Amino acid sequence: MTFQIQAEFSEETDLQKTKHGKDLNRFLFRLGVMVLCVLAVATTGFLLSPYAPNSPDFLNRLSPPSEAHWLGTDQLGRDIATRLLYGGIWSLGLAFLITFVGAVMGTMIGLVAGHFGRAADVVLMRMTDSFFAFPELIAAVTIAGVLGPSTANMVFALILVGWMKFARLVRSLSIDLVHRDFVVQARLNGLPSTLILWRHILPNIGPSLLVLWTNAWSRSILSISGLSFLGFGVQPPNAEWGAMLLDGKAYMQTAPYLMIFPGAAILLCVLAINLAGDRLRDLLGGNSVGTGK
């Protein structure tokens, strides 16, 4: 009787794991499609508009939302809907680039720190701690301010302050994995360290990195918008959501939609990415480190 119950429980657990895996794959597919759709709309949507994003039309300055201009026009007569779509290239695209480069840098540093001896670990982690001593946004503002206001300097500053969380996570997970049986067995079989990292460590920390990356992507959107609003990021006449907020600040009383629509775009994108990250974390059961099987 006991064996039968154990067998039924084992079978039920296997079915749950299979269903969980299918749910996770389905969600990842939907997330990938959603991200591609958002990026496609943000990077090509403005091409479908009859208006140029940066061309002024002084006869239609500060026009409220209408049939001709769905979201109205700004202080130079430029169509806000077109500029919102065009601004997605900067806000979403630059945030994607920054988090991708930061994830690659942090992953490499974390792998070296967690897998190549105590000396490398001490040096790299002390360097990481020194970067953690300053709040990310304040450090980015300082770096961008010293280098000068420009898009390239903003991207460099945000990459420079955005890799630390990835390094710490990868270092922690790789230290845990390096003592697992499948890694020890691979080392005893004479497998080189680079292949162990590629075949056994990276695949097992990948889900955790994906969850962290979604959170970092949303934070990068906020950071880019914040730096542009302060004048250190994307420069006029290019449309970026934070820069559009800065342009509309002087007209908040007379034309509040100049700030409402860019603010809503930032809010909705950050909320969607965060919700996707939370759902992904739930599907991974709060423990994204694999078993190596």
Order of alpha helices (4+ residues) and beta strands (2+ residues): alpha-alpha-alpha-alpha-alpha-alpha-alpha-alpha-alpha-alpha-alpha-alpha
